[in-house]
Amino acid sequence: MSNDTSPLPSLDSLLRTPEAGLLLQRFGRHATTEALRTELAIRRAARIVHPAARALIDAAADALARRFSTSQRPVFNLTGTVLHTNLGRALLPPEAAAAAAEALRTATTLEFGLATGRRGDRDEHVTPLLRELTGAEAATVVNNNAAAVLLVLNTLAVGRQVVVSRGELIEIGGSFRIPDIMACSGAALSEVGTTNRTHPRDYQAAIGPDTGLLMRVHPSNYVISGFTAVVPTETLARIAHEAGLTLVEDLGSGSLVDLKRFGLPHEPTPRESLTAGADIVTFSGDKLLGGPQAGLIVGNKSLIDRINANPMKRALRLDKARLAGLEHVLRLYLDPDRLAERLPVLRLLTRPEPEIRAGAERIAPFLRQAFPGRPVSVEACRSQIGSGALPVDLLPSAAVTIGGSALENLASTLRSLRWPVIGRIVQGRLWLDCRCLEPDDEAAFIAQLPGSG
Ligand SMILES: *Cc1c(COP(=O)(O)O)cnc(C)c1O
């Protein structure tokens, strides 16, 4: 053995150190041994002479901590988009989240009638509420709104044509595209009209023996303005019904209440669509509704019965945790007067600008201290609702902005905090929109900043 290959410490001797003892306690024998073995192999391959046992164990500890830390973690959403799909969309009320967690921990009445002692229907926990809140004859629920659209088309129009306006062939972020979902469902898309103008006669001319249904899709994330023409739901329903066809409307966000009541721009409600004559309406549970991810389908009872009888329904059904969370959120709608306090989505969307600004002013000095040399100021900005709701309506808000060079490094530093902070870089500054930083979370936000001890 030559001098430059001094023996590495043995795995056994490393495992006997008190430092490794702590790792064994925390991560278990298997993972700890593996991590130490890997670190030894790295040093052997690099021909490192006399590696310090302590440094080697520290490296193994870092690797173990990374391996055992969860990948999905809470973050501060300071992007200015309240319903941010990449950051998990709607925040549930704590009681709804607790109900979901409890359902996961315990046996529940998921499909069991306590009165009868017999098997029940899992959807019954939420469908009576959905009927009441939308005025629909019947309702059903699935995994998400994409699944709702897929299931509706597959049940009601497989092998048939579905007539949709060219102005509504939308793509939602994350690869939901109407033509693709249509193809998946086994229905054939029949495009009518033009991008900016579609008329009643376009729909009428497209209806033939192969037509399965008429569909309207809420253009969630864009607007067509200028020289435009859209056929109102009432007219479209009349055209469909005169031809003995069904009208399906995909509302996307679909608020359960008139948002005008809360000083927000109006977003179409399922009740309005049904009143206007749509036979089936689909919308998301985790957009403006403020619940867990879910796809809600409401409308005509005989159509909903057919949808529930489709074997695909079983593949797309909701689990007990989300049903528990959804049930809790829907019950909050029974008391609309207190909805804006209790439903986080609505509370965040209705926060007054001065209140958001006050929060920004409170945290700005701490950011100034954490990033000395960078200009920090509080600026007016505009938040987005997000997730395809009201794409052009922006809400007045306030942000802490941080300037200077290498903003990507700054953004990366903020993302690497214990509770990562996500902002956005615009116009040479990093913007931290404070709409979604509520006063209760400010202390935690401040405490983790660099230099806060
Ligand atoms: C968001 C949206 C969808 C997809 O809903 P998910 O719940 O994300 O599956 C479908 N259609 C429209 C119009 C939407 O806005």
Ligand as a Chemical Component Dictionary entry (heavy atoms), coordinates in Angstrom:
data_LIG
# 
_chem_comp.id                   LIG 
_chem_comp.type                 NON-POLYMER 
_chem_comp.pdbx_formal_charge   0 
_chem_comp.three_letter_code    LIG 
# 
loop_
_chem_comp_atom.comp_id 
_chem_comp_atom.atom_id 
_chem_comp_atom.alt_atom_id 
_chem_comp_atom.type_symbol 
_chem_comp_atom.charge 
_chem_comp_atom.model_Cartn_x 
_chem_comp_atom.model_Cartn_y 
_chem_comp_atom.model_Cartn_z 
_chem_comp_atom.pdbx_ordinal 
LIG C1 C1 C 0 -59.567 25.461 -15.029 1  
LIG C2 C2 C 0 -60.473 25.004 -16.115 2  
LIG C3 C3 C 0 -60.577 23.655 -16.457 3  
LIG C4 C4 C 0 -59.758 22.606 -15.762 4  
LIG O1 O1 O 0 -60.170 22.475 -14.429 5  
LIG P1 P1 P 0 -59.272 21.648 -13.380 6  
LIG O2 O2 O 0 -60.092 21.678 -12.134 7  
LIG O3 O3 O 0 -57.974 22.339 -13.297 8  
LIG O4 O4 O 0 -59.143 20.262 -13.931 9  
LIG C5 C5 C 0 -61.442 23.299 -17.455 10 
LIG N1 N1 N 0 -62.169 24.221 -18.113 11 
LIG C6 C6 C 0 -62.095 25.533 -17.827 12 
LIG C7 C7 C 0 -62.925 26.497 -18.602 13 
LIG C8 C8 C 0 -61.248 25.966 -16.821 14 
LIG O5 O5 O 0 -61.147 27.272 -16.521 15 
# 
loop_
_chem_comp_bond.comp_id 
_chem_comp_bond.atom_id_1 
_chem_comp_bond.atom_id_2 
_chem_comp_bond.value_order 
_chem_comp_bond.pdbx_ordinal 
LIG C1 C2 SING 1  
LIG C2 C3 SING 2  
LIG C2 C8 DOUB 3  
LIG C3 C4 SING 4  
LIG C3 C5 DOUB 5  
LIG C4 O1 SING 6  
LIG O1 P1 SING 7  
LIG P1 O2 DOUB 8  
LIG P1 O3 SING 9  
LIG P1 O4 SING 10 
LIG C5 N1 SING 11 
LIG N1 C6 DOUB 12 
LIG C6 C7 SING 13 
LIG C6 C8 SING 14 
LIG C8 O5 SING 15 
# 
